[in-house]
Amino acid sequence: MSFKEPTIAWIGTGVMGAPMCGHLADSVGAVRVFNRTKSKAQPLLDQGAVWCESPAEAAAGADLVFTIVGFPTDVRAVYFGKQGILTTLKQGAVCVDFTTTSPSLAMEIDEAAKQRGAAAVDAPVSGGDVGARKAQLSIMVGGDAAAVDRVHPLLQKLGKNIVHQGPAGAGQHTKMCNQIVIAGTMIGVCESLLYATKAGLDLETMLSSISKGAAGCWTLDNLAPRIVKRNFEPGFAIDHFIKDMGIALAEAARMRLALPGLSLVHQLYVAAAAQGEGSSGTQALMRALERLAGQTADA
């Protein structure tokens, strides 16, 4: 008996989505693709992906629908809009949203999918553009076990650490924990570089020591070298990180939980965005802190 590959739809071909979609296309063949800006999908189309004019067209007849877009408003439009996925999603299909969004929206999508006889999985990712390109993402999964089991083989094409956290929304809650840690480590890395600069240390030599000790972390290994080279291109944009921290703070407030450290980093990133850094990578927090410290490394 021959095995039929599932029909796959993919919505969102930005910095993260394009390489992720490419990995799946390499494994299963042609993928039905939609992106708000068609030109960003062109490399995938050149490799054999099939262009669709809307999320609804992409999802029509698809067995599996994957999405990774920018903001919760984009997620809502992609799923619930007039040309959204849920207008054509077939019975038995599974939707997987990789976007970082609110747990409540993930649960809403899950309920709407169930009403159509389908299923939804929230699967936010961590690892940035590097992890997406290398298929080494950490994927935090929420949803019914049967749906998660069904998509797990394809998630393995995208990441190395795939953990089912619980029911719908649990993946998004886990991603909030991830972003809280990143917020703290990012300001720590930037301030350590500020301190090292003021102390007259060679930055690369300093990093070679502290990255191998208790301070070692992904941010030190991947973003600190970019800062040293004054590379502030986005692997993950500040505007999107502000969105994530806002979700975490809102969820914390709903649970009557104070997160003063996250609140401080959120304010610093909002200030960085106000200084024109919104489309820069999260490591551009360094430039905002340099301005506060009176340092002008880019001058």
N, C-alpha and C positions, 0 to 999 in steps of 0.2 A: 504494500500500500504506500503510495507517495504521500509526502508531507507537504502541506500547503502553507507557505509563509503567510503570516497575518498581513492584512492591509493596514498600513500605518499612515497616519496624518500627523504633521508637525506644524505647530503654530509658534512663530517667534524665532528669527534667525539673526539675532544680535551677536554680541561678543561671546556670550555663553552658548546660545542656541545653535549657531551655525556649526561649530565643531562637534557639538553633541549630536546634532542631526546627522552630520557626516559619518560619525561612528556607526549609527544605526543603519544608514544607507549602505555602508560597506558590508554590513552583516546580512541584511534582508533584501537589498535591492531598492527599487524605486520607492520613494516616499512622496506622499502628497503634501505639498508645502504651501503655507500662506504666511506672509509677513506684511506689516503695514507699509513698509517701503520695499518694493519689489527688488530694487537693485541690490539690497543686502542679501537677497536669496540667490542672486545670479550664479555665484560659484557652485551652489548646490544644484541649480538647474543645469549648469554645464556638465555636471557629473551624472545627470539622468533623473533628478527629482522632477516631479510633475507639479506645475504651478496651478494653484487654485485661487479664485478671486475673492474668497471669503472664508472665515472659519467654518461656516455652515457647509460650504462646498467641499472643503478639505475633509470634514468629519463624515460626510454622507457616505455610508457604506463601509467606513473604516472599522476595523476590529479594535484597534488601539489608537488613541488620540493623545499626543504629548504636547504640552504647552509650556513655554517659558517666555514671559513678557515682563514689562517693567514694573508697574504699580498695581495695587489692588483694583483701582478703577479700570485698568486695562484688562485684568483678569475677569472682572465682572462683565465687561463689554464682550470679551471673547466667548464667554460661556452663555450669558443671558441676553445679549443684544439681539436685534432683529435678524442679523445674519450670524448669530452665535452658534456654537457647537451644539447646544441643547435643543436647537430647532430641528436638527437632522440626525442626532445621535441614535444609532440603531440599538435594538434590544440585544443584550449580551456584550456590548462593547465596554471597554474600560478606558477612562480618561486618567491621565497622569499629569498633574500640574507641578512643575519644578520651580515656579515662581515663589519667592518669599512673600507671603501675604498673611492676612490675619487668620487665626485658627477658626474664627466664626465663619468666615467666607469659605474656608475649606469644608466645613461641616454643611454649609448651605449647598455647595456644589454636590457634595455626596448625597444629600437628600434628594436634590433635583434629578440626579442621575438614576437613583433608585426608582423614582417615579416613572422613569422611562424603561425600566427593566435592565438598566446598565449599572455600572459601578464607577466610583471615582477614588483616586488615590492622591493624597498630598505628599509630595516628595521633594521638598526644598533641598538645595545642594550647597556644599561648601567646598572651596578649593580654588575659586576664581578662574580667570581665563587660562592659567597654566594647567589647573586640574581638568578643565574642560577639554583642552587640546590633547592632553596626555591620557585622557580617560581614567583619571585618578581621583575623581570627585568622591567626597563623602556625601551619602544620600540618606536623609532622615525621612522615614516613611510612615505615613498614617493611613489607615483604611482597613477594610475587611480583609481577613487573612486570605480568603480565596482569591480576591482581586490582586493582592500583593504577590501571592505565589505565581499568579499568571504572568505578571509583568517582570518578575525578578530576573529571568534570564536576559532580558533586554537591558535592565538596569545594570547588570554586570558588564555590559559593553561600554558603560559610561563611567563607572566608578569602582573603587576598590573596597569601600567600607559602606555596606548597605545594611541598615538595621531597621527592622519593623518596630516602631516605637509604641504602637497601640492603635486605637480607632481613629476615625477621621478627625483631623485637627492636631493629632499628637505629633506628626511630623513638623508642623509649623511651630508648635510650642517648643520642640527640641531645637529648631533653628533659632528661635529667640534666645535660648540658652547659649547657643554658639555665638550669636552676634554680641551678646553681653560680654563674653570672654574676649572677642576680637576688639571690642571698644576699649577694654582695659589694656590689652597688650599693645594696641596701636599707639595709644598715648605714651605708654611706657617706652616703646621703641623710639619714638620721636624725641622724647625728653632725654633719653640716654644719649642720643646722637647730639642733641643740643649741649648737653653737659660735656661730652667728649670733645666737641669742637672748642668750647670755651676753655677746656683744660689743655688744649694743644695736642691731643692724641691723634694718631693716625686712625681714621675711622675704620678702614678695612682690617687693620691689625687688631683694633679693639673688638670688632665683631667676631674675628676668628677665635678669640678667647671666650667671650660670653655666650656665643651660640652653642658651645660644646658643654656648658655647665647647666645649672638649674634654670637659667633664663632662656634656654633653648626653646624655640617654638617656630611654627610655620611663618609667622610674621617676620621674625628675625632672618630666617633663611631666604624668604622670597621677596619681601618688600623693603627691608633695610638696605640690601644692595641697590635696589632701584633708587632709593632716596640718596644714597652716596653718589650715584651717577647722575643725580638730578633728573631722573626719569619719572615723571608724574602722569604718564599716560594711563588710562583706566583699564585695569583688569576688572575692577569693580568701582563704579562711579560713586562719588560722595553723595550726590542727590539720592541714589538708591540706598546707600547706607543710612542716611538720615531717615528715609522712609522706614527702614527696618527697625531702627532704634525707636522711632515713634510708635510703631506697632508694639514693641516690647514694653515701652513705658505705659501705653494705653492698657495693655493686658495686665501689667503690674498694678496699675491704679484700680482696675476692675476687681482685682484680688486683694485690694487694700495692702499692697506691698510697696514699700519705699525702696528705690534703687538710686541712691544719691550719686554713686560713681558713674552710672550710666547717664544720669541727668546732666552731669558736668560735661562728659564727653560729647553728648548730644548738642549741648549749647556751643561747644567749641567748633563742632562740625557745621552747625548752622551759621556761625560767624565766618567760617572758611567759605561756605557757599555764597554768603553775602559779599565776600571779597572776590568773587568770580571763579571759585574753584569747584562749582557744582558738577561739572562734567569731567573733572580730573579724577584720578584714582584716589582711593582712600589714603594712600601714603602722602598725598598733598596736604594732609593735616600739618605736616612738617613746616610748610611755608607759612601757615597761619600762626603756628607757635613761634617761628622765627621772627615774624613781625611783632608779636607780643614781647619777645626777648630783645628786640632791637638789632637782630642779626639780619644781614642782607646777602645771603649766599648767592642769589641769582643776579645780583647787581653787576 
